[in-house]
């Protein structure tokens, strides 16, 4: 993994009986009643983040489609 992707952008943080999905700045995005749902949301959001991150790298290298 590169250093940009070593730490996931979103993670699950238990808070009492709830599970919060938080970003790297600690902002709560979703609150779930069980760890399974919170983990799934975190996985999906990390996949979307990495997909956008990789698209940005491709675009910056000039490998983008021709736009009119």
Biotite code that builds the C-alpha atoms (Angstrom):
import biotite.structure as struc

atoms = struc.array([
    struc.Atom([0.000, 0.000, 0.000], chain_id="A", res_id=1, res_name="UNK", atom_name="CA", element="C"),
    struc.Atom([1.107, 3.544, -0.605], chain_id="A", res_id=2, res_name="UNK", atom_name="CA", element="C"),
    struc.Atom([1.312, 5.955, 2.269], chain_id="A", res_id=3, res_name="UNK", atom_name="CA", element="C"),
    struc.Atom([-1.896, 7.694, 1.083], chain_id="A", res_id=4, res_name="UNK", atom_name="CA", element="C"),
    struc.Atom([-3.876, 4.473, 1.510], chain_id="A", res_id=5, res_name="UNK", atom_name="CA", element="C"),
    struc.Atom([-2.181, 3.077, 4.642], chain_id="A", res_id=6, res_name="UNK", atom_name="CA", element="C"),
    struc.Atom([-4.827, 4.583, 6.911], chain_id="A", res_id=7, res_name="UNK", atom_name="CA", element="C"),
    struc.Atom([-8.423, 4.058, 5.786], chain_id="A", res_id=8, res_name="UNK", atom_name="CA", element="C"),
    struc.Atom([-10.402, 7.216, 5.099], chain_id="A", res_id=9, res_name="UNK", atom_name="CA", element="C"),
    struc.Atom([-13.378, 5.878, 7.096], chain_id="A", res_id=10, res_name="UNK", atom_name="CA", element="C"),
    struc.Atom([-13.394, 3.700, 10.194], chain_id="A", res_id=11, res_name="UNK", atom_name="CA", element="C"),
    struc.Atom([-15.826, 2.390, 12.787], chain_id="A", res_id=12, res_name="UNK", atom_name="CA", element="C"),
    struc.Atom([-15.673, 3.871, 16.257], chain_id="A", res_id=13, res_name="UNK", atom_name="CA", element="C"),
    struc.Atom([-17.737, 2.254, 19.030], chain_id="A", res_id=14, res_name="UNK", atom_name="CA", element="C"),
    struc.Atom([-19.664, 4.712, 21.189], chain_id="A", res_id=15, res_name="UNK", atom_name="CA", element="C"),
    struc.Atom([-21.589, 3.014, 23.953], chain_id="A", res_id=16, res_name="UNK", atom_name="CA", element="C"),
    struc.Atom([-24.097, 0.675, 22.321], chain_id="A", res_id=17, res_name="UNK", atom_name="CA", element="C"),
    struc.Atom([-23.795, 2.468, 18.967], chain_id="A", res_id=18, res_name="UNK", atom_name="CA", element="C"),
    struc.Atom([-21.180, 2.263, 16.230], chain_id="A", res_id=19, res_name="UNK", atom_name="CA", element="C"),
    struc.Atom([-20.177, 5.422, 14.401], chain_id="A", res_id=20, res_name="UNK", atom_name="CA", element="C"),
    struc.Atom([-18.540, 5.560, 10.990], chain_id="A", res_id=21, res_name="UNK", atom_name="CA", element="C"),
    struc.Atom([-16.115, 8.472, 11.155], chain_id="A", res_id=22, res_name="UNK", atom_name="CA", element="C"),
    struc.Atom([-13.774, 10.115, 8.672], chain_id="A", res_id=23, res_name="UNK", atom_name="CA", element="C"),
    struc.Atom([-10.096, 10.971, 9.169], chain_id="A", res_id=24, res_name="UNK", atom_name="CA", element="C"),
    struc.Atom([-11.015, 14.232, 10.918], chain_id="A", res_id=25, res_name="UNK", atom_name="CA", element="C"),
    struc.Atom([-13.274, 12.384, 13.382], chain_id="A", res_id=26, res_name="UNK", atom_name="CA", element="C"),
    struc.Atom([-16.551, 13.630, 11.883], chain_id="A", res_id=27, res_name="UNK", atom_name="CA", element="C"),
    struc.Atom([-19.432, 11.175, 12.301], chain_id="A", res_id=28, res_name="UNK", atom_name="CA", element="C"),
    struc.Atom([-21.086, 10.232, 9.004], chain_id="A", res_id=29, res_name="UNK", atom_name="CA", element="C"),
    struc.Atom([-23.365, 7.345, 9.997], chain_id="A", res_id=30, res_name="UNK", atom_name="CA", element="C"),
    struc.Atom([-24.467, 5.859, 13.321], chain_id="A", res_id=31, res_name="UNK", atom_name="CA", element="C"),
    struc.Atom([-25.525, 2.193, 13.404], chain_id="A", res_id=32, res_name="UNK", atom_name="CA", element="C"),
    struc.Atom([-26.959, -0.047, 16.092], chain_id="A", res_id=33, res_name="UNK", atom_name="CA", element="C"),
    struc.Atom([-24.617, -2.937, 15.331], chain_id="A", res_id=34, res_name="UNK", atom_name="CA", element="C"),
    struc.Atom([-20.983, -3.352, 14.330], chain_id="A", res_id=35, res_name="UNK", atom_name="CA", element="C"),
    struc.Atom([-21.760, -5.418, 11.214], chain_id="A", res_id=36, res_name="UNK", atom_name="CA", element="C"),
    struc.Atom([-23.719, -2.652, 9.504], chain_id="A", res_id=37, res_name="UNK", atom_name="CA", element="C"),
    struc.Atom([-21.196, 0.000, 10.515], chain_id="A", res_id=38, res_name="UNK", atom_name="CA", element="C"),
    struc.Atom([-18.312, -2.084, 9.189], chain_id="A", res_id=39, res_name="UNK", atom_name="CA", element="C"),
    struc.Atom([-20.104, -2.633, 5.884], chain_id="A", res_id=40, res_name="UNK", atom_name="CA", element="C"),
    struc.Atom([-20.726, 1.103, 5.483], chain_id="A", res_id=41, res_name="UNK", atom_name="CA", element="C"),
    struc.Atom([-17.067, 1.821, 6.259], chain_id="A", res_id=42, res_name="UNK", atom_name="CA", element="C"),
    struc.Atom([-15.906, -0.760, 3.696], chain_id="A", res_id=43, res_name="UNK", atom_name="CA", element="C"),
    struc.Atom([-18.188, 0.657, 0.999], chain_id="A", res_id=44, res_name="UNK", atom_name="CA", element="C"),
    struc.Atom([-17.147, 4.246, 1.712], chain_id="A", res_id=45, res_name="UNK", atom_name="CA", element="C"),
    struc.Atom([-13.443, 3.297, 1.697], chain_id="A", res_id=46, res_name="UNK", atom_name="CA", element="C"),
    struc.Atom([-13.897, 1.516, -1.655], chain_id="A", res_id=47, res_name="UNK", atom_name="CA", element="C"),
    struc.Atom([-15.605, 4.591, -3.110], chain_id="A", res_id=48, res_name="UNK", atom_name="CA", element="C"),
    struc.Atom([-12.892, 6.847, -1.695], chain_id="A", res_id=49, res_name="UNK", atom_name="CA", element="C"),
    struc.Atom([-10.094, 4.728, -3.159], chain_id="A", res_id=50, res_name="UNK", atom_name="CA", element="C"),
    struc.Atom([-11.881, 4.540, -6.514], chain_id="A", res_id=51, res_name="UNK", atom_name="CA", element="C"),
    struc.Atom([-12.091, 8.333, -6.644], chain_id="A", res_id=52, res_name="UNK", atom_name="CA", element="C"),
    struc.Atom([-8.515, 8.669, -5.410], chain_id="A", res_id=53, res_name="UNK", atom_name="CA", element="C"),
    struc.Atom([-7.254, 6.340, -8.155], chain_id="A", res_id=54, res_name="UNK", atom_name="CA", element="C"),
    struc.Atom([-9.328, 8.172, -10.762], chain_id="A", res_id=55, res_name="UNK", atom_name="CA", element="C"),
    struc.Atom([-7.703, 11.416, -9.645], chain_id="A", res_id=56, res_name="UNK", atom_name="CA", element="C"),
    struc.Atom([-4.240, 9.909, -10.040], chain_id="A", res_id=57, res_name="UNK", atom_name="CA", element="C"),
    struc.Atom([-5.083, 8.652, -13.542], chain_id="A", res_id=58, res_name="UNK", atom_name="CA", element="C"),
    struc.Atom([-6.455, 12.072, -14.468], chain_id="A", res_id=59, res_name="UNK", atom_name="CA", element="C"),
    struc.Atom([-3.385, 13.867, -13.160], chain_id="A", res_id=60, res_name="UNK", atom_name="CA", element="C"),
    struc.Atom([-1.156, 11.584, -15.247], chain_id="A", res_id=61, res_name="UNK", atom_name="CA", element="C"),
    struc.Atom([-3.051, 12.501, -18.394], chain_id="A", res_id=62, res_name="UNK", atom_name="CA", element="C"),
    struc.Atom([-4.821, 9.157, -18.865], chain_id="A", res_id=63, res_name="UNK", atom_name="CA", element="C"),
    struc.Atom([-8.275, 10.661, -19.210], chain_id="A", res_id=64, res_name="UNK", atom_name="CA", element="C"),
    struc.Atom([-10.896, 10.361, -21.874], chain_id="A", res_id=65, res_name="UNK", atom_name="CA", element="C"),
    struc.Atom([-11.243, 13.049, -24.526], chain_id="A", res_id=66, res_name="UNK", atom_name="CA", element="C"),
    struc.Atom([-13.827, 15.609, -23.526], chain_id="A", res_id=67, res_name="UNK", atom_name="CA", element="C"),
    struc.Atom([-15.459, 18.090, -25.921], chain_id="A", res_id=68, res_name="UNK", atom_name="CA", element="C"),
])
